[in-house]
Structure formats: C-alpha cells, structure tokens
C-alpha cells in the first residue's frame, strides 16, 4: 500500500512536470509574442526580461516547486530502477538513504539559488 502511494505521487509528479515545463517553454520561447512575460524589447531570454521574471515572486515559487517535483520524480524513478536488481534489503535501505540525502541537499541548494536570484533581481541586479 505504501509503495502504491509513492508510485501514485511519482506519476502525479510527471504530469505536474509536463504542465510546468510546458509553461516554461511557452514563456521562454513564445514569450516574445506577448509582453506579459517579456515586457522589454528583444529576446525573452535577454538580461532585462530575465531580471523582470526573477523579480516576480510567482516565478521564484514556481522554480522551487518545479525543482522539488522534478527531484522527487527523478530520484524515485532511479530508486525504482535500482530496486529492480533485487538487491539485499540493507542495500535497498542504503540506496533510499543516499538518494533522500542527495535530493534534500540538491533541493536546499536550488532553493537558495532561486531565492538569491530573486533578491538580486529585486535589488536591481546590483548583487
């Protein structure tokens, strides 16, 4: 029952990633069509437009959410693949522990980067 719950979360995370990456592609590659996400002239990936998006709390929260969902989806998928090898229970517990610590560490690092980027954009990119 517990594994079914984790697998359901894994599948749900895949759908959420599909939606958020679709939104990312729309903003970054079709953003020039609309001034909603790229109000400054030029490419959607220009420094001015990037600073505009980074200064918005919506984008910071979305980046952190996407990071957490993608890490869970990827690391749980890797764990599932490794468990297909029919390893000893102590090895499986070790793998789960290492992937959990790795995921939490990467999440903390990515969250710090998103918040720091937001703060830099709010300060006018003066760092």
Buried (B, 14 or more C-beta within 10 A) or exposed (E): EEEEEEEEBBEEBBEBBEEBEEEBEBBBEEBBEEEEBBEBEEBBEBEEBBBBBBBBEEBBEBBBEBBBBBBBBBBBEBBEEBBEEEEEEEEBEEBBEEBEEEBEEBBEEBBEEBEEBBEBBBEEBEE
